[in-house]
Amino acid sequence: YIQKRMGFSLQMIELRNRKGFSAASTFASTKVGKNYMDHIRQITKNIQLEEANLLKQQKRTNELNIATFNRFSVAVFVLMMLFSIFLLIATSNYLFQNKRNEKRAAELFIANEDLERAKDFLQEYIRGLEEMMFMTSHKVRQPISNILALSDLLHESLNSPEELKKTVDFIKQSTLSLDIFIKELTEFMGNLKETGKK
């Protein structure tokens, strides 16, 4: 099906190159030509609708993931606070015992500091995830929108090789922007992973 549509597009380009724009326009004005153009427009519209639906689903999934992670973070924080309170009580009880008990109190204090570092790490991790989600939803969408719009422009209204070159340059710019963002995102995730190892 798509090959037939692509064949029609290639036939139009070849006709335009051989006999000029008016011959291609005349052919496109025929019932067969209009039918193919309508099908191509419908395919493009369906692709755009599907993309919009996928983006909505992704947004819902991201919101659910954030909500789940936030609940998990609250639970971990409550557990850490309860454990910290337990450590403080244990520390105060053992301060009055012998040297061995003082050593144990020092160990509990170190464990409490580790919990505080873990809490700080979790908060930083949450901020990192929020930043990553913002970058993904904003920086990826713009180049994709540019590429789609330029593809439509290519499809509908190119009149000269200069217009084609400009449009291809814009597509290349959007693609490079998307590539740069993906590299930044990969580096960001790597840094976030390294922070987690510390």
Buried (B, 14 or more C-beta within 10 A) or exposed (E): EEEEBEEBBEBBEEBBEEEEEEEBEEBBEEEEBEEBBEBBEEEBEEEEEEEEEEBEEEEEEBEEEBEEBEEEBEEBEEEBEEEBEEBEEBBEEBEEEEEEEEEBBEEBEEEBEEBEEEBEEBEEBBEBBEEBBEBBEEBBEEBBEBBBBBEEBBEEEBEEEEEEEBBEEBBEBBBEBBEEBBEEBEEBEEEBEEEEEE
